[in-house]
Amino acid sequence: MLVRTLTLPAAQDEAGVRRIYRGGVNGLRQAAGSLLLGHHAHRDDLARLAADGHPFVFIGHREVPGTEICYVGGDYRAATGRIVDDLVAMGHRSFAYLGEVVRHEPQADRWEGFAAALERFGLTVPTPAFDRAEELTAQWLDAALAAGTTAVLVESVSLLRVLAAMVGLRGLTIPADLSVVLLVDDPGGEIAGRPWACLHTPRNAMGRRAVRLLTAVLADPTGEHERQILLPCSHTLDGTTAVPHPAA
């Protein structure tokens, strides 16, 4: 039995998107089943792959209109909500949110978990900044601090790198002046040579569960399998979060 793993977005098309179908031909047709990985995926290809009856499991949360595909992802919504819970317990009441411009399910899940948690506490949900790292300005940071922000949640390493630099240029320190939580895995000392409070993606567990799901679907295509799975994520607030100043 041949199982193919396709890592997206390798072998991109002219638009920079990894396509499964090239010239109308399914590039996975020789495999009995496939594991699909990648931050970006063309939904039309996933819908067509499902319609063709090709067994596959997407590693990551991905919804395709008109069909239900098999996927195994991280429960970023719940994890981000728990991060907010812990920050509120520390005394934080005013938050800001930095997110990526391209919004897929993992990004949307994080934002929704953040907003829902603030609403649950009756706190103000800030207007998110969905920016490319190169477009993030110091004026955004100045406005956030002027509004009393004491904690910022950040969706990507590239955005965090810019934020950390701007905080330093303002003569401020993290976490004494501003708590910061990265909503992906800590890049391991890559930024400011320090550990960052972060959300941990259960990558190994996702991969193992995806293999088990694909194996089950291949063995029993019509079986009552749990086909859309979100695994719990852990987090740490060590390193770059602190109790806010009393005046904040």
C-alpha positions as CSV (number, residue, x, y, z in Angstrom):
1,M,0.0,0.0,0.0
2,L,1.4,3.4,-1.0
3,V,0.7,6.4,1.2
4,R,1.9,9.7,0.0
5,T,2.7,12.7,2.1
6,L,2.4,16.0,0.2
7,T,4.0,19.0,1.9
8,L,2.4,22.3,0.8
9,P,3.4,24.7,-0.7
10,A,6.2,22.8,-2.5
11,A,6.1,22.8,-6.3
12,Q,3.9,26.0,-6.5
13,D,2.0,27.1,-9.5
14,E,2.3,30.5,-11.1
15,A,0.2,32.1,-8.4
16,G,2.4,30.6,-5.7
17,V,-0.2,28.1,-4.5
18,R,0.6,24.3,-4.3
19,R,-1.9,22.5,-6.5
20,I,-2.7,18.8,-6.3
21,Y,-4.3,18.9,-9.8
22,R,-2.0,20.1,-12.6
23,G,-3.4,20.0,-16.1
24,G,-6.5,18.2,-14.7
25,V,-4.4,15.3,-13.5
26,N,-4.4,14.2,-9.8
27,G,-0.8,14.2,-8.7
28,L,-1.6,11.8,-5.9
29,R,-3.4,9.2,-8.1
30,Q,-0.8,6.5,-7.6
31,A,-1.2,6.5,-3.8
32,A,-3.7,4.5,-1.9
33,G,-4.1,7.4,0.5
34,S,-2.4,10.7,1.3
35,L,-1.4,12.9,4.2
36,L,-1.5,16.6,3.3
37,L,0.6,19.1,5.2
38,G,0.9,22.8,4.8
39,H,-0.1,26.2,6.0
40,H,-1.8,27.0,2.6
41,A,-3.9,24.7,0.5
42,H,-6.2,25.3,-2.5
43,R,-9.7,24.5,-1.3
44,D,-10.9,23.6,-4.8
45,D,-8.3,20.9,-5.0
46,L,-9.3,19.5,-1.6
47,A,-13.0,19.5,-2.6
48,R,-12.2,17.8,-5.9
49,L,-9.9,15.2,-4.1
50,A,-12.8,14.4,-1.8
51,A,-15.3,14.2,-4.7
52,D,-12.9,11.8,-6.5
53,G,-13.0,9.5,-3.5
54,H,-9.2,9.7,-2.8
55,P,-8.6,9.0,0.9
56,F,-6.6,11.7,2.6
57,V,-6.1,13.4,5.9
58,F,-5.2,17.1,6.1
59,I,-2.9,17.9,9.0
60,G,-4.3,21.2,10.3
61,H,-7.7,22.6,10.7
62,R,-9.3,23.1,7.3
63,E,-12.9,23.5,6.3
64,V,-14.0,23.0,2.7
65,P,-17.4,24.4,1.7
66,G,-19.8,21.7,0.4
67,T,-17.9,18.7,1.8
68,E,-16.4,17.4,5.0
69,I,-12.7,16.4,4.7
70,C,-10.7,14.5,7.2
71,Y,-8.3,16.6,9.3
72,V,-6.3,16.6,12.5
73,G,-5.4,19.9,13.9
74,G,-4.7,21.8,17.1
75,D,-7.5,23.3,19.2
76,Y,-6.2,26.8,19.0
77,R,-9.5,28.4,19.9
78,A,-9.6,26.7,23.3
79,A,-5.9,27.2,23.9
80,T,-6.0,30.9,23.2
81,G,-9.0,31.2,25.5
82,R,-7.0,29.5,28.3
83,I,-4.1,31.9,27.7
84,V,-6.5,34.9,28.2
85,D,-7.9,33.2,31.3
86,D,-4.4,33.1,32.8
87,L,-3.6,36.6,31.9
88,V,-6.8,37.9,33.4
89,A,-6.0,36.0,36.6
90,M,-2.6,37.8,36.6
91,G,-4.5,41.1,36.6
92,H,-4.5,42.1,32.9
93,R,-7.6,43.9,31.7
94,S,-6.5,45.7,28.5
95,F,-5.3,43.6,25.6
96,A,-4.1,44.0,22.0
97,Y,-3.9,41.5,19.2
98,L,-1.5,41.2,16.3
99,G,-2.5,38.8,13.6
100,E,-1.5,37.7,10.1
101,V,-3.0,39.2,7.0
102,V,-3.8,35.8,5.5
103,R,-6.6,34.3,7.5
104,H,-7.1,30.5,7.4
105,E,-8.8,28.4,10.1
106,P,-5.8,28.3,12.5
107,Q,-5.6,32.1,12.5
108,A,-9.4,32.6,12.8
109,D,-9.5,30.0,15.6
110,R,-6.9,31.9,17.6
111,W,-8.7,35.2,17.2
112,E,-12.1,33.8,18.0
113,G,-10.8,32.1,21.2
114,F,-9.2,35.4,22.2
115,A,-12.3,37.5,21.6
116,A,-14.7,34.9,23.2
117,A,-12.6,34.8,26.3
118,L,-12.6,38.6,26.7
119,E,-16.3,38.7,26.1
120,R,-16.8,36.1,28.8
121,F,-15.0,38.3,31.3
122,G,-16.9,41.4,30.1
123,L,-13.7,43.0,28.9
124,T,-13.3,45.2,25.8
125,V,-12.4,43.2,22.6
126,P,-9.8,45.4,20.8
127,T,-9.8,45.9,17.1
128,P,-7.2,43.4,15.9
129,A,-4.2,44.5,13.8
130,F,-4.0,42.0,10.9
131,D,-0.7,43.2,9.3
132,R,2.3,42.0,7.4
133,A,5.4,42.3,9.6
134,E,6.9,44.9,7.2
135,E,3.8,47.0,7.5
136,L,3.5,47.1,11.3
137,T,4.3,50.6,12.5
138,A,5.4,52.1,15.8
139,Q,2.3,54.2,15.8
140,W,0.3,51.0,16.4
141,L,2.3,50.3,19.5
142,D,2.0,53.8,20.7
143,A,-1.7,53.8,20.3
144,A,-2.0,50.5,22.1
145,L,0.1,51.7,25.0
146,A,-1.9,55.0,25.2
147,A,-5.1,52.9,25.4
148,G,-3.7,51.2,28.5
149,T,-2.7,47.9,26.9
150,T,-0.8,45.6,29.2
151,A,-0.7,42.4,27.2
152,V,-0.3,41.6,23.5
153,L,-1.1,38.3,21.8
154,V,0.9,37.7,18.6
155,E,0.1,35.2,15.9
156,S,3.5,34.8,14.2
157,V,7.2,34.9,14.8
158,S,7.7,37.6,12.1
159,L,5.2,39.9,13.8
160,L,6.8,39.2,17.2
161,R,10.2,40.1,15.8
162,V,9.0,43.6,14.7
163,L,7.0,44.1,18.0
164,A,10.0,43.3,20.1
165,A,12.2,45.7,18.2
166,M,9.7,48.5,18.5
167,V,9.3,48.0,22.2
168,G,13.1,48.2,22.6
169,L,13.2,51.4,20.5
170,R,10.7,53.0,22.8
171,G,13.0,52.3,25.8
172,L,10.5,49.8,27.2
173,T,11.1,46.2,28.4
174,I,9.2,43.0,28.1
175,P,7.5,41.9,30.4
176,A,8.0,44.8,32.9
177,D,6.2,47.3,30.7
178,L,4.3,45.0,28.4
179,S,3.4,41.3,28.5
180,V,3.7,39.4,25.2
181,V,2.4,35.9,24.3
182,L,3.3,34.2,21.0
183,L,0.5,32.1,19.7
184,V,2.8,29.6,17.9
185,D,5.8,27.7,19.2
186,D,8.7,29.7,20.6
187,P,11.4,29.9,17.9
188,G,14.0,29.0,20.5
189,G,16.1,32.1,21.3
190,E,15.8,33.4,17.8
191,I,14.3,36.7,19.0
192,A,16.2,38.8,21.6
193,G,17.9,35.6,22.7
194,R,15.3,34.8,25.2
195,P,12.4,32.3,25.8
196,W,8.9,33.6,25.0
197,A,5.5,32.9,26.6
198,C,3.8,30.9,23.9
199,L,1.3,28.4,22.7
200,H,2.6,24.9,22.0
201,T,1.3,23.1,18.9
202,P,1.1,19.3,19.4
203,R,2.8,18.6,16.1
204,N,3.9,15.0,16.9
205,A,0.6,14.1,18.3
206,M,-1.2,15.5,15.2
207,G,1.0,13.5,12.9
208,R,0.5,10.3,14.8
209,R,-3.3,10.8,15.0
210,A,-3.4,11.6,11.3
211,V,-1.6,8.4,10.4
212,R,-4.0,6.4,12.5
213,L,-7.0,8.1,11.0
214,L,-5.8,7.5,7.4
215,T,-5.1,3.9,8.2
216,A,-8.6,3.5,9.6
217,V,-10.2,5.1,6.6
218,L,-8.2,3.0,4.2
219,A,-9.2,-0.2,6.1
220,D,-12.9,0.8,6.4
221,P,-13.9,3.7,4.2
222,T,-17.5,3.9,5.4
223,G,-16.7,3.2,9.1
224,E,-17.9,5.5,11.8
225,H,-14.5,7.2,12.4
226,E,-14.0,10.5,14.1
227,R,-12.9,12.3,10.9
228,Q,-12.4,15.9,12.1
229,I,-10.2,16.1,15.1
230,L,-8.7,19.0,17.1
231,L,-6.2,18.1,19.7
232,P,-5.6,20.1,22.9
233,C,-2.6,22.5,22.9
234,S,-0.5,23.5,25.9
235,H,1.0,26.9,26.7
236,T,3.5,28.6,28.9
237,L,3.5,32.1,30.2
238,D,7.0,32.0,31.5
239,G,9.6,34.5,30.4
240,T,7.6,37.3,28.8
241,T,4.5,37.9,31.0
242,A,4.2,39.6,34.3
243,V,1.7,41.1,36.7
244,P,0.8,44.6,35.2
245,H,1.7,47.8,36.9
246,P,-1.0,48.9,39.4
247,A,-1.5,52.1,37.5
248,A,-2.2,50.2,34.2
